[in-house]
Amino acid sequence: MKKIYYLKTCSTCQRILKTLNIPKEFILQDIKHEEITVKQLEEMHSLAGSYEALFSKRAKLYKEMDLKNQTLNESDYKHYLLEHYTFLSRPVIIIDDTIFIGNSKKTTEATKAKLMEIAN
């Protein structure tokens, strides 16, 4: 599978996608307009190893709901990820059996390397 979960209105997502030069065979899913399904989230979880790895602690709602002062478990992370799209650390890029989560420079560079690898 070659898929990208992103937010079309997020300038960081747009910048990353532009720098990665994503091949046409990738499926792009704007998570604001096409919600993540339970099955999709479970697929991401199986690649990431945890729901917490997919969860953005920088989300505005995370602060507004004061979640940082609560003890969250895996089922809580899953619940919040399904409840509102902003809790997903974006972008999430899946290339076959490898997942890249978030927008750190290290993640973007690893994604670029994997894209180069599959292009050759």
C-alpha positions as a Markdown table, in Angstrom:
| # | Residue | x | y | z |
|---|---|---|---|---|
| 1 | Met | 0.0 | 0.0 | 0.0 |
| 2 | Lys | 1.1 | 3.5 | -0.8 |
| 3 | Lys | -1.0 | 6.0 | 1.1 |
| 4 | Ile | -0.7 | 9.4 | 2.7 |
| 5 | Tyr | -3.0 | 10.7 | 5.4 |
| 6 | Tyr | -2.7 | 14.5 | 5.5 |
| 7 | Leu | -4.6 | 17.7 | 6.0 |
| 8 | Lys | -5.0 | 19.7 | 2.9 |
| 9 | Thr | -5.2 | 23.0 | 4.8 |
| 10 | Cys | -2.0 | 22.3 | 6.7 |
| 11 | Ser | 0.9 | 24.3 | 5.3 |
| 12 | Thr | 3.4 | 21.9 | 6.9 |
| 13 | Cys | 1.8 | 18.9 | 5.2 |
| 14 | Gln | 1.7 | 20.8 | 1.8 |
| 15 | Arg | 5.4 | 21.7 | 2.2 |
| 16 | Ile | 6.4 | 18.2 | 3.0 |
| 17 | Leu | 4.4 | 16.7 | 0.2 |
| 18 | Lys | 6.0 | 19.2 | -2.2 |
| 19 | Thr | 9.5 | 18.4 | -1.1 |
| 20 | Leu | 8.9 | 14.6 | -1.3 |
| 21 | Asn | 7.7 | 14.7 | -4.9 |
| 22 | Ile | 5.2 | 12.0 | -4.3 |
| 23 | Pro | 4.7 | 9.5 | -7.1 |
| 24 | Lys | 1.2 | 9.3 | -8.8 |
| 25 | Glu | 0.4 | 5.8 | -7.5 |
| 26 | Phe | 0.1 | 7.1 | -3.9 |
| 27 | Ile | -3.5 | 7.5 | -2.6 |
| 28 | Leu | -3.9 | 10.8 | -0.7 |
| 29 | Gln | -6.5 | 11.1 | 1.9 |
| 30 | Asp | -7.4 | 14.5 | 3.3 |
| 31 | Ile | -8.5 | 13.5 | 6.8 |
| 32 | Lys | -10.7 | 16.5 | 7.3 |
| 33 | His | -12.9 | 15.6 | 4.4 |
| 34 | Glu | -12.6 | 11.8 | 4.5 |
| 35 | Glu | -12.5 | 10.6 | 8.1 |
| 36 | Ile | -10.1 | 7.9 | 9.2 |
| 37 | Thr | -12.0 | 4.6 | 9.6 |
| 38 | Val | -11.4 | 2.1 | 12.4 |
| 39 | Lys | -9.9 | -0.3 | 9.9 |
| 40 | Gln | -7.5 | 2.4 | 8.6 |
| 41 | Leu | -6.4 | 3.4 | 12.1 |
| 42 | Glu | -5.9 | -0.3 | 13.0 |
| 43 | Glu | -3.7 | -0.7 | 9.9 |
| 44 | Met | -1.6 | 2.3 | 11.0 |
| 45 | His | -1.4 | 0.9 | 14.5 |
| 46 | Ser | -0.1 | -2.4 | 13.3 |
| 47 | Leu | 2.7 | -0.6 | 11.5 |
| 48 | Ala | 3.4 | 2.0 | 14.1 |
| 49 | Gly | 3.2 | -0.4 | 17.1 |
| 50 | Ser | 1.0 | 1.9 | 19.2 |
| 51 | Tyr | -1.8 | 4.5 | 19.0 |
| 52 | Glu | 0.3 | 6.9 | 21.0 |
| 53 | Ala | 2.9 | 6.9 | 18.2 |
| 54 | Leu | 0.2 | 8.2 | 15.9 |
| 55 | Phe | -1.1 | 10.8 | 18.4 |
| 56 | Ser | -0.2 | 14.5 | 18.2 |
| 57 | Lys | 0.4 | 16.0 | 21.6 |
| 58 | Arg | 0.8 | 19.4 | 19.8 |
| 59 | Ala | -2.8 | 19.4 | 18.7 |
| 60 | Lys | -4.8 | 22.4 | 19.9 |
| 61 | Leu | -7.5 | 20.2 | 21.3 |
| 62 | Tyr | -4.9 | 18.3 | 23.3 |
| 63 | Lys | -4.2 | 21.5 | 25.2 |
| 64 | Glu | -7.9 | 22.7 | 25.3 |
| 65 | Met | -9.1 | 19.4 | 26.7 |
| 66 | Asp | -6.2 | 19.4 | 29.3 |
| 67 | Leu | -5.2 | 15.8 | 28.2 |
| 68 | Lys | -1.6 | 16.4 | 29.1 |
| 69 | Asn | -2.6 | 16.2 | 32.8 |
| 70 | Gln | -4.5 | 13.0 | 32.3 |
| 71 | Thr | -3.1 | 9.5 | 32.2 |
| 72 | Leu | -4.0 | 8.2 | 28.7 |
| 73 | Asn | -3.8 | 4.5 | 27.7 |
| 74 | Glu | -3.9 | 2.9 | 24.2 |
| 75 | Ser | -7.7 | 2.8 | 24.1 |
| 76 | Asp | -7.8 | 6.5 | 25.0 |
| 77 | Tyr | -5.4 | 7.4 | 22.2 |
| 78 | Lys | -7.5 | 5.3 | 19.7 |
| 79 | His | -10.7 | 6.9 | 20.9 |
| 80 | Tyr | -9.3 | 10.4 | 20.4 |
| 81 | Leu | -7.8 | 9.6 | 17.1 |
| 82 | Leu | -11.1 | 8.4 | 15.8 |
| 83 | Glu | -13.0 | 11.3 | 17.5 |
| 84 | His | -11.2 | 14.2 | 15.8 |
| 85 | Tyr | -8.8 | 14.3 | 12.9 |
| 86 | Thr | -6.5 | 16.9 | 14.5 |
| 87 | Phe | -5.2 | 14.3 | 17.0 |
| 88 | Leu | -3.4 | 12.4 | 14.2 |
| 89 | Ser | 0.3 | 13.4 | 13.9 |
| 90 | Arg | 0.5 | 14.5 | 10.3 |
| 91 | Pro | 1.4 | 13.5 | 7.7 |
| 92 | Val | 1.2 | 9.8 | 8.0 |
| 93 | Ile | 2.9 | 8.2 | 5.0 |
| 94 | Ile | 2.6 | 4.4 | 4.4 |
| 95 | Ile | 4.9 | 2.8 | 1.8 |
| 96 | Asp | 4.3 | -0.9 | 1.7 |
| 97 | Asp | 5.0 | -2.1 | 5.2 |
| 98 | Thr | 6.8 | 1.0 | 6.4 |
| 99 | Ile | 5.1 | 3.9 | 8.2 |
| 100 | Phe | 6.4 | 7.5 | 8.6 |
| 101 | Ile | 4.6 | 9.6 | 11.1 |
| 102 | Gly | 4.8 | 13.3 | 11.6 |
| 103 | Asn | 6.7 | 16.2 | 10.2 |
| 104 | Ser | 10.1 | 16.1 | 11.9 |
| 105 | Lys | 13.1 | 16.6 | 9.6 |
| 106 | Lys | 14.4 | 13.1 | 10.5 |
| 107 | Thr | 11.1 | 11.5 | 9.5 |
| 108 | Thr | 11.0 | 13.6 | 6.2 |
| 109 | Glu | 14.5 | 12.5 | 5.4 |
| 110 | Ala | 13.7 | 8.8 | 6.1 |
| 111 | Thr | 10.7 | 9.1 | 3.9 |
| 112 | Lys | 12.7 | 10.6 | 1.0 |
| 113 | Ala | 15.3 | 7.8 | 1.3 |
| 114 | Lys | 12.5 | 5.2 | 1.1 |
| 115 | Leu | 11.0 | 6.9 | -1.9 |
| 116 | Met | 14.4 | 6.9 | -3.6 |
| 117 | Glu | 14.8 | 3.2 | -2.8 |
| 118 | Ile | 11.5 | 2.2 | -4.3 |
| 119 | Ala | 12.1 | 4.4 | -7.4 |
| 120 | Asn | 15.2 | 2.4 | -8.3 |
